[in-house]
Amino acid sequence: MTTQVVHGVFGPKQVRQLKEVYERARVVEANYPESHIASKAAKRLIEAFEAVIQADGTVLDVQWLSEANPQGNA
C-alpha cells in the first residue's frame, strides 16, 4: 500500500495500525515454514495489502478498505 492511498482514506493512527499489521505479518511469514497455518495466513494478508497497487503503479479500488469497521485489536 502506498502512503498516498492510505493517508487519503485513513488518519495517522489507522495508518500506523495498518503498517504494524503488515510488518507483523511479514515477521510471521519469515519465522514459520511455508506449510505452517500461520505462515499461510500471513502470506494471504500480505498479498491483500500489496494487491492495492498494480504493477504499472495504478491504484486498484480501495473503497472496501475505507468501509472497514475494525473491532478490537489485531
Secondary structure by P-SEA (a helix, b strand, c coil): ccaaaaaacccaaaaaaaaaaaaaaaaaaaacccccaaaaaaaaaaaaaacccccccccccccccccccccccc
